[in-house]
Amino acid sequence: MKDVRIIKRYQNRKLYDTFQSCYVTLEEISQIIREGNEIQVIDNKSKNDITYMTQIQLLFDQERKSLKPGDTELLKRVIRAEEGTLTGYIKGLESQLNLTFEMPATQVAATEDFKPAFVAGLNSSMENSTTLN
């Protein structure tokens, strides 16, 4: 298992990777995560863990850059869900499907052939599901 990479966020909103000893962008942090590394983002002044909010910001940035149109119906279902949060919605889907989406990094490569069929099936089940509210 890889060590957790510490990223410090300074008041000027710059992000500093203590492993590489250099400033990084949100896109570079996305790549670090895609490579299977664990990260922890710490606000340098308050010392608070801001990993979750940084990852949400990464997702927003990816959506903003996407060339595909967004799925507003999916967003409405997320907002209408009991918690009204993306993580709450996904956890609800996990419990409905009796699944967990977390997987050890060693198994990720072995599932690449399975992933397109799984995602297609998940998308199909989500389209057929009723609104949770």
C-alpha positions in Angstrom: 0.0 0.0 0.0 1.3 3.4 -0.9 1.8 6.2 1.7 -0.6 9.1 1.9 0.7 12.1 0.0 0.2 15.3 1.9 -0.9 18.3 0.0 -0.8 21.7 1.8 -3.2 24.4 0.7 -2.0 27.9 1.4 -4.0 31.1 1.9 -3.3 32.2 -1.7 -5.0 28.9 -2.7 -1.8 27.3 -4.0 -1.4 23.6 -3.4 1.9 22.3 -2.4 2.8 18.6 -2.7 5.1 17.7 0.2 6.2 14.5 -1.5 7.4 16.2 -4.7 8.3 19.4 -2.9 6.6 21.5 -5.5 3.3 23.3 -6.2 0.6 21.3 -8.0 -2.6 22.1 -9.9 -5.9 20.4 -9.4 -5.4 18.5 -12.6 -2.1 17.2 -11.2 -3.8 16.1 -8.0 -6.4 14.3 -10.1 -3.6 12.4 -11.9 -2.0 11.5 -8.5 -5.3 10.0 -7.4 -5.8 8.2 -10.8 -2.4 6.6 -10.4 -3.7 5.0 -7.2 -2.1 7.3 -4.6 -3.9 8.3 -1.5 -3.8 12.0 -0.7 -4.6 14.2 2.3 -5.1 17.9 1.8 -4.4 20.1 4.8 -5.1 23.8 5.2 -1.7 25.2 6.1 -3.1 27.9 8.4 -5.8 26.1 10.3 -4.4 22.6 9.9 -7.9 21.3 9.1 -8.2 18.3 6.8 -9.8 19.7 3.6 -9.4 16.5 1.5 -13.1 16.0 0.9 -13.8 19.6 -0.3 -10.7 19.5 -2.5 -11.9 16.3 -4.1 -15.3 17.8 -4.7 -13.6 20.7 -6.3 -11.7 18.3 -8.6 -14.9 16.6 -9.6 -16.5 20.0 -10.4 -13.4 21.0 -12.4 -13.6 17.8 -14.4 -17.4 18.3 -15.1 -16.7 21.9 -16.1 -14.1 20.8 -18.6 -16.1 17.9 -20.0 -17.2 18.2 -23.6 -20.2 16.0 -23.0 -23.4 17.7 -21.8 -24.2 17.1 -18.2 -27.1 15.0 -17.0 -29.5 17.4 -15.2 -31.9 14.6 -14.4 -29.2 12.8 -12.5 -28.4 16.0 -10.6 -32.1 16.4 -9.7 -32.2 12.9 -8.3 -29.1 13.6 -6.2 -30.6 16.8 -4.8 -33.9 15.2 -4.1 -32.3 12.2 -2.3 -32.6 12.0 1.4 -29.3 13.7 2.2 -29.2 15.8 -0.9 -25.5 15.1 -1.4 -23.6 13.2 -4.1 -21.9 10.9 -1.5 -25.2 10.3 0.2 -26.8 9.4 -3.1 -24.0 7.0 -4.1 -24.1 5.3 -0.7 -27.8 4.9 -1.1 -27.3 3.3 -4.5 -24.6 1.0 -2.9 -27.0 -0.1 -0.3 -29.8 -0.6 -2.8 -27.6 -2.7 -5.0 -25.9 -4.3 -2.0 -22.5 -3.3 -3.4 -19.5 -1.4 -2.5 -17.5 0.5 -5.1 -14.2 0.5 -3.1 -11.7 -1.9 -4.5 -8.1 -2.6 -3.7 -5.7 -1.0 -6.2 -4.3 -4.4 -7.1 -7.7 -5.5 -8.4 -8.4 -2.4 -10.5 -6.3 -3.5 -13.5 -8.0 -6.9 -13.4 -11.5 -5.4 -13.7 -10.9 -3.1 -16.7 -12.6 -5.5 -19.1 -15.6 -5.8 -16.7 -15.9 -2.0 -16.1 -17.8 -1.0 -19.4 -20.4 -3.6 -18.9 -20.8 -2.8 -15.2 -21.1 1.0 -15.8 -23.6 0.4 -18.6 -25.7 -1.8 -16.2 -25.5 0.7 -13.5 -26.5 3.5 -15.8 -29.4 1.4 -17.0 -30.5 0.7 -13.4 -30.2 4.3 -12.5 -32.4 5.3 -15.4 -35.0 2.8 -14.4 -35.0 3.8 -10.7 -37.6 6.1 -9.2 -36.8 9.4 -7.6 -35.8 8.8 -3.9 -37.9 11.7 -2.6 
